[in-house]
């Protein structure tokens, strides 16, 4: 476990990432709480349109920062408008549904928001450029997100008193930010790479908002910066296991030995033919042996998930994928060898 957080889930755990197919909040909450009942999460339903997508939902949580939809994406506004109100409405509907299906629940409950750096790449300033290119705008966004998160986490805790709230920061653009690969509006240039110390500091400030509760950072992109995230104090790192390369194995081993939980995405996020549960975790077992890690720690150090969100899957497959993660996690716990 990280030095700044306390793990709240049992060994052999499985959960989802965030997004689900369809537009029915009650159906999504019912599916999630029924399929991963020991580690449910607040679903996102981007199919409903702007404001229900992950950027819009997070934008609706910000304090004194507003946004509206342009053809190019979300842009900062002077005042709250229709798009901001719609984001608030969708989130309220999702929370109502989750509250309904978690009556009496006690245990880990994951909520996700877009992290400060992916938010800065996706949100445009008034001149149409990504906020990432304006250090002042990045600081303002991070501060607004921190303030909004405090209120959101308190609301979730109020609605589900028995929950041990786990905060997930979605940062799929983090590696591109660090490597200077985020394109400008023209598409001909890229924004300058942000200093790693600045990136780490902003993430550490968001980790602090959880006040010692578990914080997981998710990225389904290649080259996840495991070392930087560990230094920022996260409890867990969520990633697409199929994108790991051999040169990342050493840092993975260091993360596990340092107490970081790996949220390993082993089940495809779109309709696919699924192998047997043991086959889905074969790669995880092989990695463990190659790193020389103790097999007995495997189910304590790994939480199984789909590779990314399930918004692009069919409803039937989404249910099966989550159930498959649970079965695979049980297989890992029963037979770590």
C-alpha positions as CSV (number, residue, x, y, z in Angstrom):
1,X,0.0,0.0,0.0
2,X,1.1,3.5,-0.6
3,X,2.4,5.6,2.2
4,X,-0.5,8.1,1.8
5,X,-3.5,5.7,1.6
6,X,-5.1,2.6,3.1
7,X,-6.3,-0.2,1.0
8,X,-10.0,-0.9,1.4
9,X,-10.7,-4.0,-0.8
10,X,-10.3,-7.7,-0.1
11,X,-7.8,-10.0,-1.7
12,X,-9.0,-11.4,-5.0
13,X,-11.0,-8.3,-5.9
14,X,-12.4,-7.3,-9.3
15,X,-14.1,-4.1,-10.4
16,X,-14.9,-2.0,-13.6
17,X,-13.3,1.1,-15.0
18,X,-16.2,3.6,-15.3
19,X,-18.2,3.8,-18.5
20,X,-21.1,1.5,-19.4
21,X,-23.2,1.1,-22.6
22,X,-26.7,2.6,-23.0
23,X,-28.4,5.5,-21.3
24,X,-30.5,4.1,-18.4
25,X,-28.9,5.0,-15.1
26,X,-30.9,2.6,-13.1
27,X,-30.1,-0.3,-15.4
28,X,-26.3,0.5,-15.3
29,X,-26.3,0.8,-11.5
30,X,-28.2,-2.5,-11.2
31,X,-25.7,-4.2,-13.5
32,X,-22.6,-2.8,-11.7
33,X,-23.8,-3.5,-8.2
34,X,-24.9,-7.0,-9.2
35,X,-21.9,-8.0,-11.3
36,X,-19.0,-6.7,-9.1
37,X,-21.0,-6.6,-5.9
38,X,-17.8,-6.6,-3.7
39,X,-16.3,-3.6,-5.4
40,X,-19.0,-1.6,-7.3
41,X,-18.5,1.8,-8.9
42,X,-20.4,4.8,-10.1
43,X,-21.1,4.2,-13.9
44,X,-20.7,6.8,-16.6
45,X,-23.1,6.7,-19.6
46,X,-21.6,8.7,-22.4
47,X,-24.1,7.5,-24.9
48,X,-26.6,10.1,-23.4
49,X,-24.5,12.9,-25.0
50,X,-22.5,15.9,-23.9
51,X,-22.4,16.2,-20.1
52,X,-22.6,12.5,-19.6
53,X,-19.2,11.9,-21.1
54,X,-16.2,11.7,-18.8
55,X,-15.0,15.3,-19.6
56,X,-18.5,16.8,-19.3
57,X,-19.2,15.0,-16.0
58,X,-16.0,16.2,-14.5
59,X,-16.5,19.7,-15.8
60,X,-19.9,19.7,-14.0
61,X,-18.1,19.1,-10.7
62,X,-15.7,22.1,-11.0
63,X,-16.1,25.1,-8.8
64,X,-16.3,28.5,-10.4
65,X,-15.1,27.1,-13.8
66,X,-17.8,26.4,-16.4
67,X,-17.8,25.0,-19.9
68,X,-19.9,24.7,-23.0
69,X,-19.7,22.4,-26.1
70,X,-18.2,23.7,-29.3
71,X,-17.8,21.6,-32.5
72,X,-14.2,21.1,-31.4
73,X,-15.1,20.0,-27.9
74,X,-15.5,21.5,-24.4
75,X,-14.5,25.1,-24.0
76,X,-14.3,27.3,-20.8
77,X,-17.3,29.6,-20.3
78,X,-17.8,32.8,-18.3
79,X,-20.9,31.4,-16.6
80,X,-22.8,28.2,-16.3
81,X,-25.0,27.4,-19.3
82,X,-27.2,24.6,-20.7
83,X,-24.3,22.2,-21.1
84,X,-23.1,22.7,-17.5
85,X,-26.6,22.3,-16.1
86,X,-27.1,19.1,-18.2
87,X,-23.8,17.7,-16.7
88,X,-25.1,18.4,-13.2
89,X,-28.4,16.7,-14.1
90,X,-26.8,13.6,-15.5
91,X,-24.6,13.2,-12.5
92,X,-27.5,13.6,-10.1
93,X,-29.4,11.0,-11.9
94,X,-26.5,8.6,-11.8
95,X,-26.0,9.2,-8.1
96,X,-29.7,8.7,-7.3
97,X,-29.5,5.3,-9.1
98,X,-26.4,4.2,-7.4
99,X,-27.9,5.2,-4.0
100,X,-31.0,3.1,-4.7
101,X,-29.0,0.0,-5.4
102,X,-26.5,0.3,-2.6
103,X,-28.9,0.5,0.3
104,X,-27.1,-1.0,3.3
105,X,-23.9,-1.6,1.4
106,X,-20.6,-1.7,3.2
107,X,-17.3,-1.9,1.4
108,X,-15.3,-0.2,-1.3
109,X,-17.1,2.0,-3.8
110,X,-15.2,3.6,-6.6
111,X,-16.0,6.9,-8.2
112,X,-14.0,8.3,-11.1
113,X,-13.2,11.8,-12.4
114,X,-10.9,13.0,-15.1
115,X,-7.5,13.9,-13.7
116,X,-6.1,17.5,-14.0
117,X,-3.8,16.8,-16.9
118,X,-6.2,14.9,-19.2
119,X,-8.7,17.6,-18.3
120,X,-6.2,20.3,-19.4
121,X,-5.7,18.6,-22.7
122,X,-9.5,18.2,-23.4
123,X,-10.8,21.6,-22.2
124,X,-10.2,24.6,-24.5
125,X,-9.6,28.2,-23.4
126,X,-11.4,31.0,-25.0
127,X,-8.9,31.2,-27.9
128,X,-9.6,27.6,-28.9
129,X,-6.3,26.1,-27.6
130,X,-6.1,23.4,-25.0
131,X,-5.7,24.7,-21.4
132,X,-2.6,22.6,-21.3
133,X,-0.7,25.4,-23.1
134,X,-1.4,27.9,-20.3
135,X,0.3,27.1,-17.0
136,X,-2.1,29.5,-15.2
137,X,-5.1,27.8,-16.6
138,X,-3.7,24.4,-15.6
139,X,-3.3,25.6,-12.0
140,X,-6.8,27.1,-11.9
141,X,-8.3,23.8,-13.3
142,X,-6.4,21.7,-10.8
143,X,-7.5,23.9,-7.9
144,X,-11.1,24.0,-9.1
145,X,-11.1,20.2,-9.5
146,X,-9.8,19.7,-6.0
147,X,-12.5,21.9,-4.5
148,X,-15.2,20.2,-6.6
149,X,-14.0,16.8,-5.6
150,X,-14.3,17.5,-1.9
151,X,-18.0,18.2,-2.4
152,X,-18.5,15.2,-4.7
153,X,-16.8,12.7,-2.3
154,X,-18.8,14.1,0.6
155,X,-22.0,13.7,-1.4
156,X,-21.2,10.0,-2.2
157,X,-20.3,9.3,1.4
158,X,-23.6,10.9,2.5
159,X,-25.6,8.8,0.1
160,X,-23.9,5.5,0.8
161,X,-22.8,5.8,4.5
162,X,-21.3,2.4,4.6
163,X,-19.0,2.9,1.6
164,X,-15.3,3.2,1.8
165,X,-14.9,5.6,-1.1
166,X,-12.1,4.9,-3.6
167,X,-11.2,7.8,-5.9
168,X,-10.1,7.0,-9.5
169,X,-8.4,9.7,-11.5
170,X,-8.7,9.0,-15.3
171,X,-5.5,10.2,-17.0
172,X,-5.3,8.6,-20.5
173,X,-3.5,11.7,-21.8
174,X,-0.9,11.8,-19.0
175,X,1.9,10.1,-21.0
176,X,1.3,12.4,-24.0
177,X,1.5,15.4,-21.6
178,X,4.8,14.3,-20.2
179,X,6.3,13.5,-23.7
180,X,5.1,16.7,-25.4
181,X,2.8,14.8,-27.8
182,X,-0.5,16.8,-27.3
183,X,-1.3,18.6,-30.6
184,X,-2.2,22.3,-30.8
185,X,-5.5,23.4,-32.3
186,X,-3.9,23.7,-35.8
187,X,-2.6,20.2,-35.6
188,X,0.8,21.3,-37.0
189,X,2.6,21.7,-33.6
190,X,2.5,20.1,-30.2
191,X,2.3,21.6,-26.8
192,X,5.6,21.7,-24.9
193,X,6.1,18.8,-22.5
194,X,5.1,19.7,-18.9
195,X,7.8,19.3,-16.3
196,X,7.5,16.0,-14.4
197,X,7.8,17.8,-11.1
198,X,4.8,20.0,-12.0
199,X,2.8,17.0,-13.1
200,X,3.6,15.1,-10.0
201,X,2.8,18.0,-7.7
202,X,-0.7,18.5,-9.2
203,X,-1.5,14.8,-8.9
204,X,-0.2,14.8,-5.3
205,X,-2.6,17.7,-4.5
206,X,-5.5,15.7,-5.8
207,X,-4.5,12.6,-3.8
208,X,-4.5,14.8,-0.7
209,X,-8.2,15.6,-1.4
210,X,-9.1,12.0,-0.5
211,X,-7.7,12.6,3.0
212,X,-6.0,9.3,3.3
213,X,-8.5,7.3,1.3
214,X,-7.4,5.2,-1.6
215,X,-6.7,6.9,-4.9
216,X,-6.2,5.0,-8.1
217,X,-5.0,6.5,-11.4
218,X,-6.3,4.9,-14.6
219,X,-4.7,5.1,-18.0
220,X,-5.5,2.8,-20.9
221,X,-2.6,4.3,-23.0
222,X,0.8,2.8,-23.5
223,X,3.8,3.7,-21.3
224,X,2.0,4.5,-18.1
225,X,4.4,6.5,-15.8
226,X,4.4,4.1,-12.9
227,X,7.3,5.7,-11.0
228,X,5.8,9.2,-11.2
229,X,2.4,8.0,-10.0
230,X,4.0,6.1,-7.1
231,X,5.8,9.3,-6.0
232,X,2.6,11.2,-6.2
233,X,1.2,8.8,-3.5
234,X,-1.4,6.8,-5.3
235,X,-2.7,3.6,-3.8
236,X,-3.2,1.8,-7.1
237,X,-2.4,2.1,-10.8
238,X,-5.0,1.0,-13.4
239,X,-3.8,0.0,-16.9
240,X,-4.3,-2.2,-19.9
241,X,-2.2,-5.2,-19.1
242,X,-1.9,-6.1,-22.8
243,X,0.1,-2.9,-23.4
244,X,2.9,-3.7,-21.0
245,X,6.4,-4.1,-22.5
246,X,9.4,-6.0,-21.1
247,X,11.2,-2.7,-20.3
248,X,8.4,-1.8,-17.9
249,X,8.7,-5.0,-15.9
250,X,11.3,-3.7,-13.5
251,X,9.2,-0.7,-12.5
252,X,6.2,-3.0,-12.1
253,X,8.1,-5.1,-9.7
254,X,9.2,-2.0,-7.7
255,X,5.6,-0.8,-7.6
256,X,4.4,-4.1,-6.2
257,X,7.2,-4.4,-3.7
258,X,6.5,-0.8,-2.6
259,X,2.9,-1.7,-1.9
260,X,1.1,-0.3,-4.9
261,X,-1.9,-2.2,-6.1
262,X,-2.1,-3.1,-9.8
263,X,-5.5,-2.7,-11.3
264,X,-4.8,-5.0,-14.3
265,X,-7.0,-4.7,-17.3
266,X,-7.2,-8.3,-18.6
267,X,-10.7,-8.5,-20.1
268,X,-11.4,-6.7,-23.5
269,X,-13.6,-3.6,-23.2
270,X,-15.5,-4.4,-26.4
271,X,-17.4,-7.4,-27.5
272,X,-14.9,-10.3,-27.7
273,X,-14.8,-14.0,-27.3
274,X,-13.7,-14.6,-23.7
275,X,-11.3,-17.4,-22.6
276,X,-11.8,-19.3,-19.5
277,X,-11.1,-17.3,-16.3
278,X,-7.8,-19.0,-15.7
279,X,-6.7,-18.2,-19.2
280,X,-7.5,-14.5,-18.7
281,X,-4.9,-14.2,-15.9
282,X,-2.2,-16.5,-17.3
283,X,-0.2,-13.4,-18.3
284,X,-0.4,-12.0,-14.8
285,X,0.8,-15.3,-13.2
286,X,3.6,-15.5,-15.8
287,X,4.7,-11.9,-15.0
288,X,4.7,-12.7,-11.3
289,X,7.0,-15.7,-11.8
290,X,9.3,-13.7,-14.1
291,X,9.7,-11.0,-11.5
292,X,10.4,-13.5,-8.7
293,X,7.5,-12.2,-6.6
294,X,5.8,-14.4,-4.0
295,X,2.8,-16.1,-5.5
296,X,0.9,-15.7,-2.2
297,X,0.9,-11.9,-2.6
298,X,-0.7,-12.0,-6.1
299,X,-4.3,-11.8,-5.2
300,X,-3.5,-9.1,-2.6
301,X,-1.6,-7.0,-5.0
302,X,-3.8,-7.2,-8.1
303,X,-7.4,-6.1,-8.8
304,X,-8.8,-7.3,-12.1
305,X,-10.7,-5.1,-14.5
306,X,-11.6,-4.7,-18.1
307,X,-8.9,-3.1,-20.2
308,X,-10.9,0.2,-20.4
309,X,-14.4,1.4,-20.1
310,X,-17.3,-0.6,-21.5
311,X,-19.2,2.2,-23.3
312,X,-18.4,0.6,-26.7
313,X,-19.6,-2.8,-25.7
314,X,-23.1,-4.3,-26.0
315,X,-25.1,-4.4,-22.7
316,X,-25.0,-8.2,-22.6
317,X,-21.2,-8.3,-23.1
318,X,-20.7,-5.6,-20.5
319,X,-22.4,-7.7,-17.9
320,X,-20.4,-10.8,-19.0
321,X,-17.1,-8.9,-19.0
322,X,-17.6,-7.7,-15.4
323,X,-18.7,-11.2,-14.2
324,X,-15.7,-12.7,-16.0
325,X,-13.4,-10.3,-14.1
326,X,-14.9,-11.6,-10.9
327,X,-14.4,-15.2,-11.9
328,X,-10.8,-14.6,-13.0
329,X,-10.0,-12.8,-9.8
330,X,-11.3,-15.8,-7.9
331,X,-9.2,-18.1,-10.0
332,X,-6.1,-15.9,-9.2
333,X,-6.9,-16.1,-5.5
334,X,-7.5,-19.9,-5.5
335,X,-4.5,-20.8,-7.6
336,X,-1.8,-18.1,-7.6
337,X,0.7,-20.5,-9.0
